[in-house]
Amino acid sequence: MKKLIFVLSILSCCLFFGVALAANKPAKGEKAAAKTIIVSAEGLADPDAAIYRNDKGLLLDDLRADARRQVIEKAVGTLVESSTLVENFALIEDKVLTKSQGLIKQVIKESDPWLGEDGFMHILLKAEVYLSDIQESLKEMSRTQRVSLIKEQGNPRISVAVRVKDAERGSEVPPERSEIAENILKKGISAFGYRVWSEPESGSVKDAQADFAISGEAKFKKNTVRLAASGLNVSKYVLTSWTVKCLNVLTGEEIYFNNQVPQKKSWNDEDVALADIGALIAAEFNKDFFEQQLLSPSRIFQLHVHGLPDYDTGNLLKKELLGLRHVLNLEFRDFQAGKASLFEVDYSGSRENFAQSVNTSLIGPLNEKFQTTAFAIESAKGDTVSVRFKAAGSTEQVADAFNKFPPASLYEAAPGRFDDLIKDDSTREKIRKLAPELGAQLEVQPTAATGAAKAAASF
């Protein structure tokens, strides 16, 4: 019986990976569907530039073009570390950011453009982007330029639980854990460089410490036939059904699930079954499943902001957050004046040291915009971050700070962004007066290598 459980447990694991990978493979002659993501961004333009004085249509065209570039930059940010993007901005801009026409599948939503009190024209845009095409462009750049651009996918903790059950015993008998089957999966996961985590004895997701949990269950029965000629009993082991799912423990989302009732799957010799299973593992059990199914380009977390004075301030904060590089999308869910207001954030920042990542990429630029510690993280646990907003002055003064100071997104922008955006000295001077620290960035000169590359590219 134990040997039977061993065979069928391994089979359940192999079928899981075989079907999961087969589902992602295109049919013969069919091109695989390109992977896309939804991204929201804010576009900016300098209305005081001389080239726009007699052509407001050109201003709107450039405003929309900038919004598209920011959408692409955010998509690039899901694959490239912020420091790498800034250091290689000129190269990435030339090869990727300027090609929004072919990388954006469709524009989903676009706001009306408006002239802000900060001196910029603004527009919000949401689009569907071909992430797989961006990834291929970055890989090609890494090969030709000999620079490492694409960031590591992280080191997720993955737990495995495989249970097997004899269909003839009924529902009263609980399924048995198969350590042999689990160890086969764990060995493969470890070989890919990922961390294997133990599932809690309780089996409860709340008690789990892993980032992702793979669980499967297989049911089987034994068929015995008596041969009339010889009087011998011949047994076949039949897998009747199996289920499998993969859970994102942080969000509770089931990112993969499948149920199967196999047809004509039986063995009369355990050694033959093991050989077939080994072939399935060799052919189908590879790293692509984990990269495509387990590691998404972003995660969704709940952002609770305490202390917003009114609903309009919440929308002003929403606008600022949408402009930040690692905020792909954002929904303003609930509002309570002076208490906790809820934002749902689709976040592409680092999974490692999550609280530090949020503090650096979200809270940091906001505080630089306000030129004081107006926002502070109070707690960060799982998929929930609590932030306290505390700004001096009346509600009107808070609104003025949101509207008149330059966008928070500019405080994390690469130096090349300012060259593309600010085309008039009066705008430069206004930024220097409103935000001295940001104004100082306008004086940053590109490195010799960057300047030479730009000159050669435009010659």
Residue pairs with C-beta under 8 A, 6 or more apart in sequence:
3 270
4 220
4 222
4 237
4 270
5 164
5 176
5 178
6 178
6 180
6 181
7 237
7 267
7 270
7 273
7 274
7 277
8 164
8 218
8 220
8 237
8 239
9 162
9 164
9 178
9 180
9 181
9 218
10 180
10 181
10 184
10 274
10 277
11 218
11 239
11 265
11 273
11 277
12 162
12 164
12 181
12 216
12 217
12 218
12 239
12 242
12 244
13 162
13 181
13 184
13 185
13 216
14 277
14 280
14 281
14 284
14 285
15 239
15 242
15 260
15 262
15 280
16 216
16 242
16 244
16 258
17 280
17 281
17 284
17 285
17 289
18 280
18 283
18 284
19 258
19 260
20 244
20 256
20 258
20 289
20 293
21 284
21 286
21 288
21 289
22 284
23 258
24 288
24 289
24 292
24 293
25 32
26 32
26 33
34 130
34 131
34 132
34 133
35 130
35 131
35 132
36 105
36 128
36 129
36 130
36 131
36 132
37 75
37 78
37 128
37 129
37 131
37 297
37 298
37 328
38 108
38 126
38 127
38 128
38 129
38 328
38 329
38 346
39 71
39 74
39 75
39 126
39 127
39 128
39 129
39 328
39 329
40 71
40 109
40 124
40 125
40 126
40 322
40 327
40 328
40 329
40 330
41 67
41 70
41 71
41 73
41 74
41 124
41 125
41 322
41 323
42 67
42 70
42 122
42 123
42 124
42 125
42 319
42 322
42 323
42 407
42 409
43 63
43 64
43 65
43 66
43 67
43 68
43 69
43 70
43 122
43 123
43 124
43 125
44 63
44 66
44 120
44 121
44 122
44 407
44 421
45 52
45 59
45 62
45 63
45 66
45 120
45 121
45 421
46 52
46 119
46 120
46 121
46 421
46 422
46 423
46 424
46 427
47 59
47 115
47 119
47 120
47 121
48 119
48 423
48 424
48 426
48 427
49 423
49 424
49 427
50 423
50 424
51 58
51 423
52 58
52 59
52 62
59 121
60 113
63 113
63 121
63 122
63 123
64 110
64 123
64 125
65 100
66 420
66 421
67 110
67 123
67 124
67 125
68 100
68 101
68 104
68 125
68 127
69 93
69 97
69 98
69 100
70 125
70 323
70 409
71 100
71 104
71 125
71 127
71 129
72 96
72 97
72 99
72 100
72 103
72 104
72 129
72 134
73 85
73 97
73 325
74 325
74 326
74 327
74 328
74 348
75 103
75 129
75 131
75 134
76 85
76 92
76 96
76 97
76 134
76 138
77 85
77 325
77 326
77 348
78 131
78 297
78 298
78 328
78 348
79 131
79 134
79 135
79 138
79 149
79 150
79 151
79 297
80 92
80 138
80 149
80 150
80 151
81 151
82 325
82 326
82 361
82 412
84 148
84 149
84 151
85 92
85 325
85 414
86 414
86 415
88 147
88 149
89 414
89 415
89 416
89 417
89 450
90 416
90 446
90 450
90 453
90 454
91 141
91 145
91 147
91 453
92 138
92 141
92 149
93 416
93 420
94 453
94 457
95 137
95 141
96 103
96 134
96 137
96 138
96 141
99 137
102 130
102 133
103 129
103 130
103 133
103 134
104 127
104 128
104 129
104 130
105 127
105 128
105 129
105 130
106 127
106 128
107 125
107 126
107 127
108 126
108 127
108 128
109 124
109 125
109 126
110 123
110 124
110 125
110 126
111 123
111 124
111 125
112 123
113 121
113 122
113 123
114 121
114 122
114 123
115 121
115 122
116 122
116 403
117 400
117 403
117 404
118 403
118 404
118 405
118 406
118 407
118 434
119 427
119 430
119 431
120 406
120 407
120 427
122 407
124 319
124 322
126 329
131 297
135 150
138 149
138 150
139 150
141 147
141 149
142 148
142 149
142 150
153 291
153 295
154 295
154 350
154 351
154 352
155 193
155 194
155 195
155 352
156 194
156 195
156 210
156 211
156 212
156 294
156 295
156 351
157 194
157 195
157 196
157 197
157 209
157 210
157 211
157 212
158 189
158 194
158 195
158 196
158 197
158 210
158 211
158 212
158 213
158 214
158 290
158 294
159 196
159 197
159 198
159 199
159 208
159 210
159 212
159 213
159 214
160 182
160 185
160 186
160 189
160 196
160 199
160 213
160 214
160 215
161 177
161 182
161 199
161 203
161 213
161 214
161 215
161 216
162 177
162 178
162 181
162 182
162 185
162 215
162 216
162 217
162 218
163 175
163 176
163 177
163 178
163 215
163 216
163 217
163 218
164 175
164 176
164 178
164 181
164 217
164 218
164 219
164 220
165 173
165 174
165 175
165 176
165 217
165 218
165 219
165 220
166 173
166 219
166 220
166 221
166 222
167 219
167 220
167 221
167 240
168 221
168 222
175 217
184 281
185 214
186 196
188 281
188 285
189 196
189 290
190 196
192 287
192 290
194 290
197 208
197 209
197 210
199 208
199 210
199 213
200 207
200 208
200 209
205 213
205 247
205 249
205 252
208 249
210 249
211 248
211 249
211 250
211 351
212 246
212 247
212 248
212 249
212 255
212 294
213 246
213 247
213 249
214 244
214 245
214 246
215 244
215 245
215 246
215 247
216 242
216 243
216 244
216 245
217 242
217 243
217 244
218 239
218 241
218 242
219 239
219 240
219 241
219 242
220 237
220 238
220 239
220 240
221 238
221 240
222 235
222 236
222 237
222 238
223 235
223 236
223 237
223 238
223 266
224 233
224 234
224 235
224 236
225 233
225 234
225 235
225 236
226 232
226 233
226 234
227 233
227 234
234 268
235 268
236 266
236 267
236 268
237 266
237 267
237 268
237 270
237 273
238 265
238 266
239 262
239 265
239 266
240 261
240 262
241 259
241 260
241 261
241 262
242 259
242 260
242 262
243 257
243 258
243 259
243 260
244 256
244 257
244 258
245 254
245 256
245 257
245 258
246 254
246 255
246 256
246 257
246 293
246 294
247 253
247 254
247 255
248 254
248 255
250 299
250 382
250 383
251 299
251 300
251 383
255 293
255 294
255 296
256 293
267 273
267 276
297 328
297 348
298 328
298 346
298 347
298 348
299 346
299 347
299 351
299 383
300 344
300 345
300 346
300 347
300 383
301 344
301 345
301 347
301 383
301 384
301 385
302 342
302 343
302 344
302 345
302 383
302 384
302 385
303 342
303 343
303 344
303 345
303 385
303 387
304 340
304 341
304 342
304 343
304 384
304 385
304 386
304 387
305 314
305 317
305 340
305 341
305 343
305 375
305 387
305 388
305 389
306 338
306 339
306 340
306 341
306 378
306 386
306 387
306 388
306 389
307 338
307 339
307 388
307 389
307 390
308 314
308 317
308 335
308 337
308 338
308 341
308 389
309 337
309 338
309 395
309 398
310 337
310 395
311 335
311 337
312 399
313 395
313 398
313 399
313 402
314 332
314 335
314 341
315 332
316 399
316 402
316 403
317 343
317 389
317 402
318 330
318 332
318 343
319 402
320 366
320 369
320 402
320 407
320 408
320 409
321 327
321 330
321 343
321 345
321 362
322 329
322 330
323 407
323 408
323 409
324 361
324 362
324 365
324 408
324 409
324 412
325 361
325 409
325 412
326 347
326 348
326 349
326 357
326 361
326 362
327 345
327 346
327 347
327 348
327 362
328 346
328 347
328 348
329 345
329 346
330 343
330 344
330 345
330 346
331 343
331 344
332 341
332 342
332 343
333 342
333 343
333 344
334 341
334 342
335 341
335 342
340 386
347 358
349 357
349 358
349 361
349 362
350 357
351 357
354 380
355 377
355 380
355 385
358 377
358 380
358 385
359 377
361 412
363 375
363 376
363 377
363 387
364 411
364 412
365 408
365 409
365 411
365 412
366 374
366 375
366 408
367 373
367 374
367 375
368 408
368 411
368 435
368 437
368 438
369 401
369 405
369 406
369 407
369 408
369 411
369 435
370 391
370 401
370 405
371 405
371 435
371 437
372 391
372 392
374 389
374 390
374 391
374 401
375 387
375 388
375 389
376 387
376 388
376 390
377 385
377 386
377 387
378 386
378 387
378 388
379 385
379 386
380 386
391 397
391 398
391 401
393 401
404 434
405 434
405 435
406 431
406 434
406 435
406 438
410 417
410 418
410 438
411 437
411 438
415 441
415 444
415 446
416 446
416 450
418 441
418 442
422 428
422 431
422 442
428 439
428 442
431 438
431 439
431 442
432 439
432 442
433 439
445 451
446 454
